[in-house]
Amino acid sequence: MGTFLAVVGLGVELVLAVALMGATFVALAFSGEAYRRGITLAHRAMNALSAVIAIVPLLLTLWVIWRRFFSSRPWGEVPLGLGLPLAVGLPCAAAVFLALLGGEALAGRAFESRRRKERRGLRAEVERGAVEKSCDLVVTDPAATPEDLRRCRTRIESLASPEARWREFLKFVDGRTGFRTWNPEELGLAPSWDWNRSVAVVRHEQEWFLPAFYETWLARSDAFLSEADLERLLGCLNRSRRSTGWSAAAIERLRPQLLPEIARRLDARQGLSGTGALWRDSAREVLAALQRTPEEGGGPPVPASPGTPAPDAIGLARLGEDGSLHLWLRATPTTGTVGDVYFNVFPHEKEFSQWMKHIGPLPPGEVRGVSPLRSR
């Protein structure tokens, strides 16, 4: 009976040891792939440490099996007996987790540092006269200013052909998924990373950018002729809403002529089948929604503040009757008007507690100014 229990116990411990080693090496493979172009020496060291620690339980379990069944030495000399692999394996698993976590933290900090350095370098180039990179600065720096956008606008308007202007506008598009976006936390419009919300990278001169973007697209001879273009159109229309941080005035500029013209072009695209027809029909639905309810996603009207908000307030907050938090924010913490960005945060979301911690106790129905968030 004792031998049977030893076999079962050591078998379970062997499986756990192999599972720990396998999971660790899978995690290291993903980490290596994710950071293969910019992994730091410290990150490599933490990954190597986690690999070494992950092997220890397996080697120890194999040694205990050898001592229990194949060695002539007294079994009683083994500390903790059959429980030794488990006693060592649990701390090893915790150490592996912490080493992997530490490596990711180091990699994240190194990536942010490298990205800040690249942004500073790009800004220096633009300010020294590299106008051809002015739009690159806007799409890579969440701290882009109105002056940065004006330089980008000047660059685009200086180009004579629609194709040349379109190449600049495409810098604001994320493949076929639509306009590039910032996480609100990157802009200083959220106290922590918000997994449920995003805002368009264009934070200034939206009333110029949005119609100019679609006008340039329509001016191209091959506009909407390919399935890829139709998919990109659907993505851009989906992200041309108030819920993604576009102002009501910018969306209103599309309605009189541009949205009907896009719809007319789509109607002319006959003979499509499969995914092409799907993208076209879905784009038609979004066009109809933008025409019918352009304010959708913009939330209720901006409430009147009972007092004068602080000059540096980034917006207004109110707790609704359903317990959700309504936030009317500026386009950025220092520019735009209150209501350019609207968020409705529900109590079950992680972000709710973060916002309430920043705002403080807020009775339902009371309107309060939102003080600036900590800088990144």
Stockholm file with secondary structure:
# STOCKHOLM 1.0

chainA/1-376         MGTFLAVVGLGVELVLAVALMGATFVALAFSGEAYRRGITLAHRAMNALSAVIAIVPLLLTLWVIWRRFFSSRPWGEVPLGLGLPLAVGLPCAAAVFLALLGGEALAGRAFESRRRKERRGLRAEVERGAVEKSCDLVVTDPAATPEDLRRCRTRIESLASPEARWREFLKFVDGRTGFRTWNPEELGLAPSWDWNRSVAVVRHEQEWFLPAFYETWLARSDAFLSEADLERLLGCLNRSRRSTGWSAAAIERLRPQLLPEIARRLDARQGLSGTGALWRDSAREVLAALQRTPEEGGGPPVPASPGTPAPDAIGLARLGEDGSLHLWLRATPTTGTVGDVYFNVFPHEKEFSQWMKHIGPLPPGEVRGVSPLRSR
#=GR chainA/1-376 SS CHHHHHHHHHHHHHHHHHHHHHHHHHHHHHHHHHTTTTCCHHHHHHHHHHHHHHHHHHHHHHHHHHHHHTCCSCGGGSTTGGGHHHHHHHHHHHHHHHHHHHHHHHHHHHHHHHHHHHHHHHHHHHHTTCGGGHHHHHHHCTTCCHHHHHHHHHHHHTCCSHHHHHHHHGGGBCTTSCBCEECHHHHTSSSSCCSSCCEESCCSCHHHHHHHHHHHHHHSTTTTCSHHHHHHHHHHHHTSSGGGTCCHHHHHTTTTTHHHHHHHHHHTCCSCCTHHHHHHHHHHHHHHHHHHCTTTTSCSCCCCCSSCCCTTCCEEEEECTTSCEEEEECSSSSSSCTTSEEEEECTTSHHHHHHHHHHCCCCTTCEEEECCCCCC
#=GC SS_cons         CHHHHHHHHHHHHHHHHHHHHHHHHHHHHHHHHHTTTTCCHHHHHHHHHHHHHHHHHHHHHHHHHHHHHTCCSCGGGSTTGGGHHHHHHHHHHHHHHHHHHHHHHHHHHHHHHHHHHHHHHHHHHHHTTCGGGHHHHHHHCTTCCHHHHHHHHHHHHTCCSHHHHHHHHGGGBCTTSCBCEECHHHHTSSSSCCSSCCEESCCSCHHHHHHHHHHHHHHSTTTTCSHHHHHHHHHHHHTSSGGGTCCHHHHHTTTTTHHHHHHHHHHTCCSCCTHHHHHHHHHHHHHHHHHHCTTTTSCSCCCCCSSCCCTTCCEEEEECTTSCEEEEECSSSSSSCTTSEEEEECTTSHHHHHHHHHHCCCCTTCEEEECCCCCC
//
